[in-house]
């Protein structure tokens, strides 16, 4: 049974109100009516319904300058779990109904971790955070790395983890959780978090360049995430650079994993010093911070590698600025700020190669949500998916509920 058009339109308006309050944190009725272009009387009716169902609450009237109490989402109504993982680590965030963090945790992965080991660790992490929920868990968002088929919930390929091809993430999680869940590209989830409540809030057109274990690009156009054909937009790690060693992928040049591997290969050809010896002794577990520490302690060869890292990052950012002409490029991940040498060289190269007309308006800005931005974005995406504002999704949700009801009645 399809929902009637009137019911669909009503749901779209009410969900629009909820999403606007979620983005803003709190809203006045009058402001909501203006932003959403809804008659003030009708807005009042919708809000009373949402308050009656426990979705909205009105705050302290004394805090309002207009005599009306501001509207807030009811934090006790439910919660959302967001999970973000990459080659080096997994992170999870549990947020309440208003988007505030109830708990978060990070786990690291060994360099030799297997495909099954990764799945077991992120499932364990998700179960631990979900176990902290003291209110209904409304959705689970899994922000996955590599090429992701969001529709089927699979990772098609991720070159930085062993044997990570055709990984049925959603199927594995559905065996453990009886909760609506979805799979999203991890950098798009990160960009969504920055768009909603981070450095991208209030911007209409920006890029989110995330350089961590790997590298990816979140694209926001006219205030909305751009996914591209088959949700494959943003695979910036596959851009090719011409180097003295021949053509190389951006992932191998600037990602934390790629840069560490390249640096270790280089020092094996150099004279062994105390710092280099320590790196080689723990080769499989060397981190970007270890390389930076030895470089800044006086290793000229590794210091030059850091400058090259900054140079490549600056070229990449300049290419993106010239291609998209965004308002800003938000930087996320540990690599752009791993060293002052890297960041300064990145800024210099960016200014050198960005068109003057574009450089007059675009700039580099650090993300404000920190390392858990991807997990936060995945949790907050859960709210938008639970309360969609497009007709197609609402109709599909109604079908799924009807099918579930029909199945339950048969059982």
Long-range contacts (C-beta under 8 A, 24 or more apart in sequence): 1-398, 1-402, 2-395, 2-398, 2-399, 3-394, 3-395, 3-398, 8-391, 8-394, 8-395, 11-394, 12-389, 12-390, 12-391, 12-394, 13-38, 13-46, 14-46, 14-49, 14-50, 15-387, 15-388, 15-389, 15-394, 16-389, 17-43, 17-46, 17-47, 17-50, 17-56, 18-50, 18-55, 18-56, 18-73, 18-383, 18-387, 19-383, 19-384, 19-387, 19-389, 21-56, 21-71, 21-72, 21-73, 22-73, 22-98, 22-99, 22-196, 22-380, 22-383, 22-384, 23-196, 23-197, 25-72, 25-98, 25-99, 26-59, 26-70, 26-71, 26-72, 27-70, 27-71, 28-64, 28-66, 28-68, 28-70, 28-71, 29-68, 29-71, 30-66, 30-68, 32-71, 47-71, 55-97, 72-98, 73-97, 73-98, 73-99, 74-98, 75-100, 76-135, 77-135, 77-136, 78-135, 78-136, 78-137, 78-138, 79-133, 79-135, 79-136, 79-137, 79-138, 80-137, 80-138, 80-139, 80-140, 80-141, 80-379, 80-380, 80-382, 80-383, 80-386, 81-126, 81-129, 81-130, 81-133, 81-137, 81-139, 81-140, 81-141, 81-179, 81-379, 81-382, 82-140, 82-141, 82-143, 82-189, 82-374, 82-375, 82-376, 82-377, 82-378, 82-379, 82-380, 82-381, 82-382, 83-122, 83-125, 83-126, 83-140, 83-141, 83-142, 83-143, 83-375, 83-378, 84-143, 84-186, 84-189, 84-190, 84-372, 84-374, 84-375, 84-377, 84-378, 85-118, 85-122, 85-143, 85-144, 85-145, 85-186, 86-145, 86-160, 86-186, 86-212, 86-213, 86-214, 87-145, 87-158, 87-160, 87-161, 87-213, 87-214, 87-257, 88-212, 88-213, 88-256, 88-257, 89-213, 90-118, 90-121, 90-122, 90-125, 91-371, 91-372, 91-374, 91-375, 92-125, 92-126, 92-128, 92-129, 92-375, 93-129, 93-372, 93-375, 93-376, 93-378, 93-379, 94-129, 94-130, 94-132, 94-133, 94-379, 95-376, 95-379, 95-380, 96-135, 97-135, 97-138, 97-383, 99-196, 99-197, 99-379, 99-380, 99-383, 101-376, 102-132, 102-133, 103-129, 103-132, 104-129, 104-372, 104-375, 105-129, 106-371, 106-372, 110-285, 111-284, 111-285, 112-162, 112-284, 113-161, 113-162, 114-162, 114-163, 115-161, 115-162, 115-163, 115-164, 115-167, 118-161, 118-164, 119-167, 119-169, 119-172, 123-172, 123-173, 123-176, 126-173, 126-176, 126-177, 127-176, 130-177, 130-179, 137-179, 138-179, 138-180, 138-382, 138-383, 138-386, 139-179, 139-180, 139-181, 139-182, 139-382, 139-383, 139-385, 139-386, 140-173, 140-177, 140-179, 140-180, 140-181, 140-182, 140-382, 141-181, 141-182, 141-184, 141-189, 141-377, 141-378, 141-379, 141-381, 141-382, 141-385, 142-169, 142-170, 142-173, 142-181, 142-182, 142-183, 142-184, 142-378, 143-184, 143-185, 143-186, 143-188, 143-189, 143-190, 143-374, 143-375, 143-377, 143-378, 144-169, 144-183, 144-184, 144-185, 144-186, 145-186, 145-213, 145-214, 145-216, 146-214, 147-232, 147-235, 148-183, 148-184, 148-185, 148-186, 148-231, 149-230, 149-231, 150-182, 150-183, 150-184, 150-185, 150-227, 150-231, 151-231, 153-181, 153-182, 153-183, 154-183, 155-183, 158-214, 159-251, 160-213, 160-214, 160-251, 160-255, 160-257, 180-385, 180-386, 182-381, 182-382, 182-385, 184-378, 184-381, 185-216, 185-227, 185-231, 185-234, 186-216, 186-374, 186-378, 187-216, 187-217, 187-218, 187-234, 187-374, 188-218, 188-225, 188-227, 188-231, 188-234, 188-377, 189-374, 189-375, 189-377, 189-378, 189-381, 190-218, 190-332, 190-367, 190-369, 190-373, 190-374, 190-377, 191-218, 191-219, 191-220, 191-225, 191-330, 191-377, 192-218, 192-225, 192-377, 192-380, 192-381, 193-369, 193-373, 193-374, 193-376, 193-377, 193-380, 194-218, 194-330, 194-332, 194-367, 194-368, 194-369, 194-373, 194-377, 195-220, 195-223, 195-225, 196-377, 196-380, 197-369, 197-376, 197-380, 198-330, 198-367, 198-368, 198-369, 198-373, 199-328, 199-330, 199-365, 199-366, 199-367, 199-368, 199-369, 200-328, 200-330, 203-327, 203-328, 204-327, 205-324, 205-326, 205-327, 206-326, 206-327, 206-328, 206-329, 206-330, 207-320, 207-324, 207-326, 207-328, 207-329, 207-330, 208-329, 208-330, 208-332, 208-367, 209-236, 209-316, 209-317, 209-320, 209-329, 209-330, 209-331, 209-332, 209-336, 210-331, 210-332, 210-333, 210-374, 211-254, 211-255, 211-256, 211-313, 211-331, 211-332, 211-333, 211-334, 211-335, 211-336, 212-255, 212-256, 212-332, 212-333, 212-334, 212-335, 213-255, 213-256, 213-257, 214-251, 214-255, 214-257, 214-258, 215-250, 215-251, 215-254, 215-255, 215-333, 217-320, 219-324, 236-316, 236-320, 239-316, 239-319, 241-312, 241-315, 250-312, 250-316, 253-309, 253-312, 254-309, 254-312, 254-313, 254-316, 254-335, 255-335, 256-287, 256-288, 256-333, 256-334, 256-335, 256-338, 259-288, 259-291, 259-305, 259-309, 259-335, 260-286, 260-287, 260-288, 260-291, 262-305, 263-291, 263-302, 263-305, 266-301, 266-305, 267-301, 267-302, 270-301, 273-299, 275-299, 288-334, 288-335, 288-338, 289-338, 292-338, 292-339, 295-339, 295-341, 296-339, 296-341, 303-341, 306-339, 306-341, 306-342, 306-345, 307-341, 307-342, 307-345, 309-335, 309-342, 309-345, 310-341, 310-342, 310-343, 310-344, 310-345, 310-346, 310-348, 310-349, 311-345, 311-346, 311-349, 313-342, 313-345, 313-346, 313-349, 314-345, 314-346, 314-347, 314-348, 314-349, 314-350, 314-352, 314-353, 315-349, 315-353, 317-346, 317-350, 317-354, 317-364, 318-349, 318-350, 318-352, 318-353, 318-354, 319-353, 321-350, 321-354, 321-355, 321-358, 321-359, 321-362, 322-353, 322-354, 322-355, 322-358, 325-358, 325-361, 325-362, 326-362, 327-361, 327-362, 328-362, 328-363, 328-364, 328-365, 329-362, 329-363, 329-364, 329-365, 330-365, 330-366, 330-367, 331-364, 331-365, 331-366, 331-367, 332-366, 332-367, 332-373, 334-371, 336-366, 337-366
